[in-house]
Amino acid sequence: MKEAERKLMEKGYYLSNQFDGSGTVPNEYELTDRNGNTVIDHLSEAQVISLAEML
């Protein structure tokens, strides 16, 4: 997972835990761009790793 996060950051994307309005959701992530815009959310760890390889 750390490797996937590093790859995404190199490409200008940032990963954080999914926020539901009152706290974070365990085992769910959201991907944002350099401007803080949400690109995709409600991602599993496997989906994050797959995205890092595709982008």
C-alpha positions in Angstrom: 0.0 0.0 0.0 2.9 2.4 0.8 4.3 1.8 -2.7 0.9 2.5 -4.3 0.6 5.8 -2.3 4.1 6.8 -3.4 3.3 6.2 -7.0 0.1 8.2 -6.8 1.9 11.1 -5.1 4.6 11.1 -7.9 1.8 11.5 -10.4 0.1 14.4 -8.5 -2.6 12.4 -6.7 -3.1 12.2 -2.9 -4.7 9.5 -0.9 -6.6 9.8 2.3 -9.0 7.9 4.4 -12.6 8.3 3.3 -14.4 11.0 5.3 -18.1 10.6 6.0 -18.9 14.0 7.6 -18.2 13.0 11.2 -15.0 10.9 10.9 -13.1 8.5 8.7 -14.4 5.2 7.4 -12.1 2.3 8.1 -10.6 0.5 5.0 -12.0 3.1 2.6 -9.9 5.7 0.8 -10.4 8.7 -1.5 -8.1 10.0 -4.2 -7.7 13.8 -4.7 -5.8 15.8 -7.3 -3.3 18.6 -6.7 -6.1 21.1 -6.3 -7.8 19.1 -3.6 -10.6 17.9 -6.0 -11.9 14.4 -5.2 -11.2 12.2 -8.2 -12.7 9.0 -6.9 -13.8 7.9 -3.5 -14.9 4.8 -1.5 -11.9 2.9 -2.8 -10.7 -0.4 -1.2 -7.0 -1.1 -0.7 -7.0 -3.4 -3.7 -8.6 -0.7 -5.9 -5.9 1.9 -4.7 -3.1 -0.5 -5.7 -4.7 -1.2 -9.1 -5.2 2.5 -9.8 -1.5 3.2 -8.9 -0.5 0.7 -11.5 -2.9 2.0 -14.2 -2.1 5.8 -13.8 
